[in-house]
Amino acid sequence: HILEHGKPHERTIVISKLAGQIVKMSQQKFASNVIEKCLAFGSPEERQILVNEMLGTSDENEPLQKPFICV
């Protein structure tokens, strides 16, 4: 509710608390809904931080996009 209807500074607080956990949360059923709201209602800068984390361009955790290895 805060992400969708809150003030920009309130959204920023929530998104900053979730940063570093995006990959883990995006793989869980209900937590992934929260990540979707972050991407939909965050500022362009906040969205870029989240996308970078998902793609592995931050040092916070493992990216969602992992290389495919053929065996």
N, C-alpha and C positions, 0 to 999 in steps of 0.2 A: 504494500500500500504506500509506503514512504517513497519507494522508487518511482512509482507512477504519479502520485499526487503530492508529494512533499516539495519543499522549497529546494532550490539548487544546492544550497549548502548542506541540507540534510541528506540529499542523494550522495553528495561527495563524501560525507562521513561514512555512509553505509558502504559505498563502493571501495573506499580506501581500506576499510576493515576486511573486506572480502579479497582484496588483492593478495596474491600469493597462494590462494586456495582455489583459483578459478578452474584449473584442470580437474582437480579432485571433485569439486562441486558439480561441474558440468557432466560428470559421469554418474550422478545420482538423480533419481527420478524427480524429486521435489526441489532439490537444490538447483537443478538445471533450469527450472522455471525462474528462479531468482536471478541466475546469470543472464537469462534471456531478457529480463526486465532491466538489468544493468546495461546491457547492450542497446536496448531500445530507448531508454530514457536518460542515459548518462550523457555528459558533454562529449564533444568530439575527442578531446584530450583523454578523457576517462575511457572511452571506447577503444582508443588506440592502445592504451596501457593494457586493457583486457585482451585485446586481439594479439598484441605482442606476447603476452603471457601464454596464450593458447598455442601460438605458433612456435614458442620456444625461443623467442628473442629476448627473454629476460632470464635472470639466474634464479628465479624463485622456485621453480619446480619443473618436472618433466613436461614437455609439450604434448598436446593432443596429437599433433602430426608427427608420427614416428616414421623413420625410413622403412621401406618394405624390403625385406631380404629374401631372396629366392634360395631355396635349398634343394 
